[in-house]
Amino acid sequence: MCLRNFVWYYCLKYKEHKLTNTPNTVVLRSLFFLLIGSCFLFTACKKERPPTPTEEQELLPLELTGVEVTYEDRQCGLNWEAFANRNLTAAENFGFCFSHNNPLPTLEDSVVTKQEVNIVQFTFSYNFHFRALFDSIFVRAFFQEDGKTIYTEPQRFDAEIGMFSYSSNIKTTVHCIEDRYQVHFYGNYHTSNCSKLTFEYGVKWHETGKQEHESTVLWGNGSVGTQPDIDEYLELPAGKSYRLRHYTSIHPDQHTSFVVQSVATPVASVRSLPALPGPARAEATAFSVGNMGYVFGGYNAERTEVFADLWVYDPQQGRWEEQASGPQALAFSTSFVIDNQVFIGSGSKDPANPEAAGTNAFWHYDAQADNWTRIADFPQAGAHSCSSFAIDGIGYVGLCATESGVSNQFWSYSVADDRWEEISPLPKEELVSARNAAVVVAGVAHVLLDPFREMWTYDPSTENWQYRDRLIDSQDDAVVLNHRDKIYVLTGRNNTYLAVYDLQSGWKRYCYDREFVRTEAVGFVLNDRLLLGTGSEYTLSWNDIGEQVFNDFYEIVLPQ
């Protein structure tokens, strides 16, 4: 209406022009504004109205967006959001269909529909929950119109490993029963997130070199978010070597693998000795003087107390006696013996945080006089968990842990001069742990690097380090002793074998005749007898507070 009035108005003006002889320029200018005003008024005056629907309308595709993983009430799934960019006014029904098995889900599978229609577009979201690990969900949208069902392209989503938190604390012991090995698995798995999911756990094993014939023993099924306890045994025929691994379907390719070696029979016997009368402890220091064995210091199970007591064991009498306590309570200390004189030092006064309370103090202990004397401080401040040995009247200490990490440095100590002097460092800069060990065989130091997978030698006469050999399998945090030019690696965190190293023939392993696992223990050799004791049970982490510690002692008897 407004456009018609506007045009009528300019028609009158044109008539006036004819009557009054108005200049043509004015008329032309008026006609120009007539054209511009018409366009403006057309926009301003028009009224909105829905378009007339047609019988045939082009079907635009649905566009899907916004996929994210959600964890709601510890149930793992997908939040799937989609929108459609077409007019759905004529759609009879629309929504989503999904399946765990069918890669092209249809209305015959699970369907979620929405009846409310937005004229321009619709949005929709839904939480799909996985049923198990490695489960898949296939999803696509659909709409029905004029009796026809139209689907979008399907999308696939998988339950990925990264969705789950997983760790294991499975301990293993091996011992021999007549003609077979008995492997004991115990501990637990810890998982989190997605409580509806389940996983398998068990053990896989095969003879060495025959991986294609791997056997599986399932222990059970657990729910993600739980901590299933493990207490299982596996028996294998003796006289063969095996590779075993406990596994879960959460991480089928990530597992703890270890070897059951073919071992000699009869096996090493474990015989009980009188227990240490003092408190149970771990990370003590042990040494022998003559035919007597000594245990000093250590910490308790709660890591709230460090000990300064010193005990001596007489194998002839089969009993322990307390000696003069050390000047300072210490754990993680080290010792070496020169001409029946003992030198003890470094260590930590706080077992819960050894790096922050390390000490470089050193003492001389005279076993005959039963007294202590302070000597020159060790040059490395805050040192603990050091390795030490003595050759030709000189003491050597190194591979210590400090707040800066584990050092490859070594120092020698002269008793006559009461002086420390730095020597050539171990030619290996990156050390995994400070739980290393050093023994002397045939006048040469043999240093076993934790987890005892490799051995280095040091010859003071040439000041030369040399890579020597490696263990068949890791056996970290074990007790390492030397006797008659042989090295003995007893128990440990990862294995319960007795490994014996001969300079000529290399490594040989023995199986204990009973379950026997110990870490952070100490030992010594008395009258051709291997003795060890104290320490803690196997733990996943060395600083597990509240671990069980022991004051028991044993003799390990090798077959003749």
C-alpha positions as CSV (number, residue, x, y, z in Angstrom):
1,M,0.0,0.0,0.0
2,C,2.8,2.4,1.0
3,L,4.6,1.8,-2.3
4,R,1.4,2.5,-4.3
5,N,0.9,5.8,-2.5
6,F,4.5,6.8,-3.1
7,V,4.2,6.2,-6.8
8,W,0.8,8.1,-7.0
9,Y,2.4,11.0,-5.3
10,Y,5.2,11.3,-7.9
11,C,2.7,11.0,-10.7
12,L,0.9,14.1,-9.4
13,K,4.3,15.9,-9.3
14,Y,5.0,15.0,-12.9
15,K,1.6,16.4,-13.9
16,E,2.4,19.7,-12.2
17,H,5.6,19.7,-14.1
18,K,3.7,19.6,-17.4
19,L,1.5,22.5,-16.2
20,T,4.1,24.7,-14.8
21,N,7.0,24.0,-17.2
22,T,9.3,22.9,-14.5
23,P,12.9,22.3,-15.8
24,N,13.7,18.8,-17.1
25,T,16.6,18.4,-14.6
26,V,14.2,18.7,-11.7
27,V,11.9,16.1,-13.2
28,L,14.8,13.7,-13.9
29,R,16.0,14.2,-10.3
30,S,12.5,13.4,-9.0
31,L,12.3,10.3,-11.1
32,F,15.7,9.1,-9.7
33,F,14.5,9.5,-6.2
34,L,11.3,7.7,-7.1
35,L,13.3,4.7,-8.1
36,I,15.5,4.7,-4.9
37,G,12.5,5.3,-2.7
38,S,10.7,2.4,-4.3
39,C,13.4,0.0,-3.4
40,F,13.6,1.2,0.2
41,L,9.9,1.1,0.7
42,F,9.6,-2.4,-0.8
43,T,11.9,-3.7,2.0
44,A,10.3,-1.7,4.7
45,C,6.7,-2.3,3.8
46,K,6.8,-6.0,2.9
47,K,5.2,-8.5,5.4
48,E,6.8,-12.0,6.4
49,R,4.8,-15.1,5.4
50,P,5.8,-18.8,5.1
51,P,6.7,-20.0,1.7
52,T,4.2,-22.2,0.0
53,P,5.2,-25.8,0.6
54,T,6.0,-27.8,-2.5
55,E,5.3,-31.5,-3.1
56,E,8.9,-32.2,-3.9
57,Q,11.6,-30.6,-1.8
58,E,15.4,-31.2,-2.0
59,L,16.6,-33.3,0.9
60,L,19.7,-31.7,2.4
61,P,22.1,-34.0,4.3
62,L,22.4,-34.1,8.1
63,E,25.6,-32.7,9.5
64,L,27.0,-34.2,12.7
65,T,29.4,-32.5,15.1
66,G,30.8,-32.5,18.6
67,V,32.0,-35.9,19.8
68,E,33.5,-36.1,23.3
69,V,34.3,-38.8,25.9
70,T,32.4,-38.4,29.2
71,Y,32.7,-40.1,32.5
72,E,29.5,-39.9,34.4
73,D,29.0,-41.9,37.6
74,R,32.1,-43.9,36.7
75,Q,30.5,-45.2,33.5
76,C,32.5,-44.6,30.4
77,G,30.8,-43.6,27.2
78,L,30.3,-41.0,24.5
79,N,28.3,-37.8,24.4
80,W,27.3,-37.6,20.7
81,E,25.8,-34.3,19.5
82,A,24.3,-33.6,16.0
83,F,22.3,-31.1,14.1
84,A,20.4,-31.1,10.8
85,N,20.5,-28.2,8.3
86,R,17.3,-28.9,6.5
87,N,13.6,-28.1,7.0
88,L,12.1,-31.0,8.9
89,T,8.5,-29.8,9.1
90,A,7.4,-32.6,6.9
91,A,9.4,-35.3,8.7
92,E,7.3,-37.9,10.4
93,N,10.1,-39.1,12.8
94,F,13.8,-38.6,13.2
95,G,16.5,-39.5,15.7
96,F,19.5,-41.8,16.0
97,C,20.1,-45.5,15.7
98,F,23.1,-47.2,17.1
99,S,24.6,-50.7,17.5
100,H,27.6,-52.4,19.1
101,N,27.8,-55.0,16.4
102,N,26.2,-53.7,13.2
103,P,28.4,-51.2,11.4
104,L,25.3,-50.0,9.5
105,P,22.7,-49.6,12.3
106,T,19.1,-49.4,11.2
107,L,15.7,-49.0,12.9
108,E,15.9,-52.6,13.9
109,D,18.8,-51.8,16.2
110,S,18.7,-49.5,19.2
111,V,16.8,-46.3,18.4
112,V,16.5,-42.9,20.1
113,T,13.9,-40.6,18.6
114,K,12.8,-37.0,19.1
115,Q,9.3,-35.8,18.1
116,E,9.7,-32.1,18.6
117,V,10.6,-30.3,15.4
118,N,12.4,-27.1,14.8
119,I,11.5,-25.5,11.5
120,V,15.0,-24.6,10.5
121,Q,17.2,-27.3,12.2
122,F,17.3,-29.6,15.1
123,T,20.0,-30.5,17.6
124,F,20.3,-33.7,19.6
125,S,22.7,-35.3,22.1
126,Y,22.8,-38.6,23.8
127,N,25.2,-40.6,26.0
128,F,26.2,-43.9,24.6
129,H,28.0,-46.2,27.1
130,F,30.5,-48.8,26.1
131,R,29.8,-52.4,27.4
132,A,33.4,-53.6,27.6
133,L,36.9,-52.8,26.8
134,F,37.6,-52.6,23.1
135,D,33.9,-52.2,22.5
136,S,32.7,-50.2,19.5
137,I,29.6,-48.1,18.9
138,F,28.2,-47.4,15.5
139,V,25.9,-44.4,15.3
140,R,24.0,-42.6,12.5
141,A,21.0,-40.3,12.3
142,F,17.8,-41.0,10.4
143,F,14.6,-39.4,9.4
144,Q,11.3,-40.7,8.0
145,E,9.3,-38.7,5.5
146,D,6.5,-39.8,3.1
147,G,7.0,-43.4,4.2
148,K,10.7,-43.4,3.4
149,T,13.6,-43.8,5.8
150,I,16.8,-41.9,5.1
151,Y,20.1,-42.5,7.0
152,T,23.2,-40.5,7.3
153,E,26.7,-42.0,7.0
154,P,27.6,-44.0,10.1
155,Q,30.3,-43.0,12.6
156,R,32.3,-45.5,14.7
157,F,33.7,-44.9,18.1
158,D,35.9,-47.2,20.1
159,A,36.6,-47.6,23.8
160,E,40.2,-46.6,23.9
161,I,42.8,-47.6,26.4
162,G,43.5,-43.9,27.2
163,M,40.1,-43.7,28.9
164,F,41.2,-45.9,31.8
165,S,43.6,-45.6,34.6
166,Y,45.4,-48.9,35.4
167,S,48.2,-50.2,37.5
168,S,49.3,-53.5,38.9
169,N,51.0,-54.6,42.1
170,I,51.5,-58.3,41.3
171,K,54.2,-60.1,43.3
172,T,55.8,-63.4,42.2
173,T,57.7,-66.1,44.0
174,V,59.1,-69.3,42.5
175,H,60.2,-72.4,44.4
176,C,60.6,-76.0,43.6
177,I,58.6,-79.0,44.7
178,E,60.2,-82.3,43.7
179,D,60.1,-82.3,39.9
180,R,58.2,-79.1,39.3
181,Y,58.3,-75.4,39.7
182,Q,55.6,-73.7,41.7
183,V,55.0,-70.0,40.7
184,H,52.9,-68.0,43.1
185,F,51.2,-64.8,42.0
186,Y,49.7,-62.5,44.6
187,G,48.8,-58.9,44.9
188,N,46.1,-56.8,43.1
189,Y,45.2,-54.7,40.1
190,H,44.0,-51.2,40.4
191,T,41.7,-49.6,37.8
192,S,39.6,-46.5,37.7
193,N,36.8,-45.0,35.6
194,C,34.0,-46.8,33.7
195,S,32.6,-49.1,36.4
196,K,30.3,-50.9,33.9
197,L,33.3,-52.3,31.9
198,T,34.9,-55.6,32.7
199,F,38.3,-57.0,31.9
200,E,40.0,-60.4,32.0
201,Y,43.2,-61.1,33.9
202,G,45.4,-64.1,34.1
203,V,48.8,-65.5,33.2
204,K,50.3,-66.4,29.8
205,W,53.4,-68.7,29.5
206,H,55.4,-70.7,27.1
207,E,58.6,-72.6,26.9
208,T,61.6,-70.4,26.1
209,G,61.9,-70.1,22.3
210,K,58.4,-71.5,21.7
211,Q,56.2,-68.4,21.9
212,E,53.9,-69.7,19.2
213,H,52.7,-72.3,21.7
214,E,51.8,-69.8,24.4
215,S,49.3,-71.1,27.0
216,T,46.8,-69.0,28.9
217,V,45.3,-69.5,32.4
218,L,42.5,-67.1,33.2
219,W,42.2,-66.1,36.8
220,G,38.9,-64.2,36.5
221,N,37.1,-61.1,35.4
222,G,37.1,-57.8,37.1
223,S,35.2,-54.5,36.8
224,V,37.0,-51.4,35.9
225,G,37.1,-49.2,39.0
226,T,37.8,-52.2,41.4
227,Q,40.9,-53.8,42.8
228,P,40.7,-57.5,42.3
229,D,42.9,-59.5,44.6
230,I,45.2,-62.1,43.2
231,D,46.4,-65.3,45.0
232,E,47.1,-67.9,42.3
233,Y,49.5,-70.7,41.7
234,L,50.9,-72.1,38.5
235,E,52.9,-75.4,38.4
236,L,55.3,-76.2,35.6
237,P,57.5,-79.2,34.9
238,A,61.1,-78.8,36.1
239,G,64.1,-79.1,33.8
240,K,62.9,-76.5,31.3
241,S,63.0,-72.7,30.9
242,Y,59.8,-70.7,30.7
243,R,58.7,-67.2,29.9
244,L,55.7,-66.0,31.9
245,R,53.7,-62.9,32.0
246,H,50.6,-61.8,34.0
247,Y,48.3,-59.8,31.8
248,T,45.0,-58.0,31.6
249,S,42.8,-57.3,28.7
250,I,43.1,-53.6,29.6
251,H,46.7,-53.6,28.4
252,P,47.3,-56.9,26.6
253,D,50.6,-55.7,25.2
254,Q,51.9,-54.1,28.4
255,H,52.8,-56.7,31.1
256,T,55.3,-57.8,33.6
257,S,57.4,-60.5,32.0
258,F,59.9,-62.7,33.7
259,V,61.8,-66.0,33.1
260,V,61.6,-69.2,35.0
261,Q,65.0,-70.7,34.2
262,S,65.8,-74.3,34.0
263,V,67.6,-74.7,37.4
264,A,69.7,-77.4,39.0
265,T,68.2,-79.9,41.4
266,P,68.5,-80.6,44.2
267,V,67.7,-76.9,45.0
268,A,69.0,-74.4,47.5
269,S,67.5,-75.0,50.9
270,V,66.3,-72.2,53.2
271,R,66.9,-72.9,56.9
272,S,65.6,-70.7,59.7
273,L,68.1,-69.2,62.2
274,P,67.4,-67.3,65.4
275,A,65.7,-64.0,64.6
276,L,67.4,-60.6,65.3
277,P,66.3,-59.7,68.9
278,G,65.8,-56.0,68.1
279,P,62.9,-54.4,66.2
280,A,62.0,-55.6,62.7
281,R,63.7,-53.4,60.1
282,A,64.6,-52.7,56.5
283,E,67.6,-51.0,54.9
284,A,70.0,-51.9,57.6
285,T,73.8,-52.3,57.1
286,A,75.5,-55.7,57.6
287,F,79.2,-56.8,57.7
288,S,81.3,-59.5,59.1
289,V,84.5,-59.4,61.2
290,G,86.2,-62.8,61.6
291,N,83.5,-65.4,62.2
292,M,81.0,-62.9,63.5
293,G,78.2,-61.2,61.6
294,Y,76.9,-57.7,62.4
295,V,73.7,-55.7,61.7
296,F,73.4,-52.0,62.2
297,G,70.6,-49.4,61.9
298,G,67.6,-49.5,59.6
299,Y,64.1,-48.2,59.8
300,N,60.7,-49.5,61.0
301,A,57.6,-50.5,59.0
302,E,56.0,-47.0,59.3
303,R,59.2,-45.3,58.4
304,T,58.8,-43.2,61.5
305,E,61.9,-44.4,63.4
306,V,65.5,-45.0,62.5
307,F,67.7,-47.3,64.6
308,A,71.2,-46.9,65.9
309,D,71.5,-50.3,67.6
310,L,74.2,-52.8,66.6
311,W,73.8,-56.6,66.9
312,V,76.4,-59.4,66.5
313,Y,75.6,-63.0,65.6
314,D,77.8,-65.8,66.8
315,P,77.2,-68.9,64.5
316,Q,78.9,-71.2,67.0
317,Q,76.5,-70.3,69.8
318,G,73.6,-69.6,67.4
319,R,72.6,-66.4,69.2
320,W,72.6,-62.6,68.9
321,E,74.1,-60.1,71.3
322,E,73.7,-56.3,71.4
323,Q,76.8,-54.2,71.0
324,A,77.5,-50.5,71.6
325,S,75.0,-48.4,69.6
326,G,76.3,-46.2,66.9
327,P,76.7,-42.4,67.4
328,Q,73.8,-41.7,65.0
329,A,70.7,-43.5,64.0
330,L,70.9,-44.3,60.3
331,A,69.2,-46.2,57.4
332,F,70.6,-46.6,53.9
333,S,74.2,-46.4,55.2
334,T,77.1,-48.3,53.8
335,S,80.2,-50.1,55.3
336,F,83.5,-51.7,54.4
337,V,86.0,-53.7,56.4
338,I,89.9,-53.3,56.4
339,D,91.9,-55.6,58.7
340,N,89.0,-56.4,60.9
341,Q,88.3,-52.6,61.3
342,V,84.9,-51.4,60.2
343,F,84.0,-48.1,58.6
344,I,80.4,-47.1,58.5
345,G,78.8,-43.9,57.2
346,S,76.6,-41.9,54.9
347,G,72.9,-42.8,55.1
348,S,69.8,-41.0,56.0
349,K,68.1,-40.0,59.3
350,D,64.7,-39.8,57.7
351,P,63.6,-43.0,55.8
352,A,60.4,-41.4,54.6
353,N,62.5,-38.7,52.8
354,P,66.1,-39.9,52.6
355,E,67.3,-37.3,50.2
356,A,66.4,-34.4,52.5
357,A,68.1,-36.0,55.5
358,G,71.2,-37.6,54.0
359,T,74.5,-37.3,55.8
360,N,78.2,-37.5,54.8
361,A,79.4,-38.4,58.4
362,F,81.6,-41.5,58.7
363,W,82.8,-43.5,61.7
364,H,85.3,-46.2,62.5
365,Y,84.0,-49.1,64.6
366,D,86.5,-51.3,66.4
367,A,84.7,-54.7,66.9
368,Q,87.2,-55.9,69.4
369,A,87.0,-52.8,71.6
370,D,83.3,-52.3,70.8
371,N,83.7,-48.5,70.4
372,W,83.0,-45.9,67.7
373,T,85.3,-43.0,66.5
374,R,84.5,-40.2,64.1
375,I,86.7,-40.0,61.0
376,A,86.9,-37.6,58.0
377,D,83.5,-36.8,56.4
378,F,82.7,-38.4,53.1
379,P,83.2,-35.7,50.4
380,Q,79.7,-36.0,48.9
381,A,77.2,-34.1,51.0
382,G,73.8,-35.6,51.8
383,A,74.8,-39.0,50.4
384,H,72.9,-42.2,51.1
385,S,72.4,-45.7,49.6
386,C,76.1,-45.8,48.5
387,S,78.0,-48.8,47.3
388,S,81.3,-49.7,49.0
389,F,84.2,-52.2,49.0
390,A,87.8,-52.5,50.2
391,I,90.9,-53.7,48.3
392,D,94.5,-53.9,49.6
393,G,93.8,-51.7,52.7
394,I,91.9,-49.0,50.8
395,G,88.2,-48.4,51.1
396,Y,86.0,-47.3,48.2
397,V,82.6,-45.6,48.3
398,G,80.5,-44.3,45.4
399,L,77.3,-44.5,43.3
400,C,75.5,-42.5,46.1
401,A,72.1,-41.0,46.0
402,T,71.6,-37.3,46.8
403,E,69.0,-34.6,46.3
404,S,70.5,-34.2,42.8
405,G,70.0,-37.9,41.9
406,V,72.3,-40.9,41.7
407,S,76.0,-40.1,41.0
408,N,78.5,-42.2,39.1
409,Q,81.3,-40.7,41.2
410,F,83.7,-42.8,43.4
411,W,86.1,-42.0,46.2
412,S,88.9,-43.9,47.9
413,Y,89.7,-43.7,51.6
414,S,93.1,-44.0,53.2
415,V,93.1,-45.2,56.8
416,A,96.6,-44.0,57.4
417,D,95.9,-40.5,56.2
418,D,92.2,-40.3,57.2
419,R,91.6,-38.8,53.8
420,W,89.2,-39.2,50.9
421,E,90.3,-38.8,47.3
422,E,88.1,-38.9,44.2
423,I,88.9,-41.7,41.6
424,S,87.7,-42.4,38.1
425,P,83.9,-42.4,37.9
426,L,81.9,-45.3,36.6
427,P,81.7,-44.7,32.8
428,K,77.9,-44.8,32.9
429,E,76.2,-41.5,33.6
430,E,72.5,-42.4,33.7
431,L,71.9,-44.7,36.7
432,V,68.5,-46.2,37.3
433,S,68.7,-46.6,41.0
434,A,71.0,-46.3,44.0
435,R,70.3,-49.8,45.1
436,N,73.6,-51.0,43.5
437,A,76.0,-53.5,45.1
438,A,79.7,-54.1,45.1
439,V,81.8,-57.1,46.0
440,V,85.4,-58.1,45.5
441,V,86.4,-61.2,43.6
442,A,90.0,-62.1,42.9
443,G,91.2,-58.6,43.9
444,V,88.9,-56.9,41.5
445,A,85.7,-55.0,42.4
446,H,82.5,-56.2,40.7
447,V,79.7,-53.6,40.8
448,L,76.2,-54.8,40.0
449,L,73.9,-52.0,38.8
450,D,70.4,-52.1,40.0
451,P,68.2,-53.8,38.8
452,F,71.3,-55.9,38.5
453,R,71.0,-56.3,34.7
454,E,74.6,-55.5,34.2
455,M,78.0,-55.8,36.0
456,W,81.1,-53.6,35.8
457,T,84.5,-54.3,37.2
458,Y,87.1,-51.9,38.7
459,D,90.8,-52.7,39.0
460,P,92.6,-50.3,41.4
461,S,95.9,-51.2,40.0
462,T,95.0,-49.8,36.6
463,E,92.2,-47.5,37.8
464,N,90.2,-49.0,34.9
465,W,86.4,-49.7,34.7
466,Q,85.2,-52.4,32.3
467,Y,81.8,-53.8,31.4
468,R,81.8,-57.4,32.4
469,D,78.5,-59.2,32.0
470,R,74.7,-59.1,32.7
471,L,72.3,-61.2,34.6
472,I,69.9,-63.5,32.7
473,D,67.0,-61.5,34.1
474,S,66.6,-58.5,36.4
475,Q,66.7,-59.2,40.1
476,D,66.8,-55.8,41.7
477,D,67.2,-54.8,45.3
478,A,68.7,-58.2,46.2
479,V,71.3,-59.3,48.7
480,V,74.7,-59.6,47.0
481,L,77.5,-61.6,48.7
482,N,80.9,-63.0,47.6
483,H,82.6,-66.2,48.7
484,R,85.4,-68.3,47.2
485,D,85.6,-66.2,44.0
486,K,81.9,-66.5,43.4
487,I,79.1,-63.9,43.5
488,Y,75.8,-64.8,45.1
489,V,72.6,-62.8,44.3
490,L,69.9,-63.8,46.7
491,T,66.1,-63.1,46.6
492,G,65.2,-59.5,45.5
493,R,62.3,-57.5,44.2
494,N,61.6,-59.1,40.9
495,N,62.6,-62.7,41.3
496,T,63.2,-65.3,44.0
497,Y,66.1,-67.2,42.5
498,L,69.5,-67.7,43.9
499,A,71.9,-66.6,41.1
500,V,75.6,-67.6,41.3
501,Y,78.2,-66.1,39.2
502,D,81.5,-67.9,38.5
503,L,84.3,-66.1,36.8
504,Q,84.9,-69.0,34.5
505,S,81.5,-70.4,33.7
506,G,79.2,-67.3,34.2
507,W,75.7,-67.4,35.7
508,K,73.9,-70.3,37.2
509,R,70.5,-70.2,39.0
510,Y,69.1,-72.3,41.7
511,C,65.5,-72.5,42.9
512,Y,64.7,-72.3,46.6
513,D,62.8,-75.2,48.2
514,R,60.2,-72.9,49.7
515,E,58.6,-69.6,49.0
516,F,61.1,-66.9,49.8
517,V,61.0,-63.3,48.7
518,R,62.6,-60.4,50.4
519,T,63.8,-56.9,49.5
520,E,65.9,-54.3,51.4
521,A,67.5,-57.2,53.3
522,V,71.1,-57.7,54.5
523,G,73.5,-60.6,54.6
524,F,77.0,-61.9,55.2
525,V,79.1,-65.0,54.8
526,L,80.2,-66.9,58.0
527,N,82.2,-70.2,57.9
528,D,81.2,-70.9,54.3
529,R,77.6,-70.2,55.1
530,L,75.4,-67.7,53.4
531,L,73.2,-65.8,55.9
532,L,70.6,-63.2,55.3
533,G,67.6,-61.6,56.9
534,T,65.6,-58.6,58.0
535,G,64.2,-56.5,55.1
536,S,60.7,-56.0,53.8
537,E,58.1,-57.7,51.7
538,Y,58.0,-57.0,48.0
539,T,56.3,-53.7,47.3
540,L,55.5,-52.0,44.1
541,S,57.2,-48.8,45.3
542,W,60.1,-48.6,47.7
543,N,58.4,-45.8,49.7
544,D,55.2,-47.6,50.4
545,I,54.5,-46.6,54.0
546,G,53.3,-49.3,56.3
547,E,55.0,-52.2,54.5
548,Q,55.7,-55.3,56.4
549,V,59.3,-55.6,57.7
550,F,61.1,-58.5,59.3
551,N,63.7,-59.4,61.9
552,D,64.0,-63.0,60.9
553,F,67.3,-64.6,59.6
554,Y,68.0,-67.6,57.3
555,E,70.9,-69.7,56.1
556,I,70.9,-70.6,52.4
557,V,72.4,-74.0,51.8
558,L,73.5,-74.9,48.2
559,P,73.5,-78.4,46.8
560,Q,76.9,-80.1,46.9
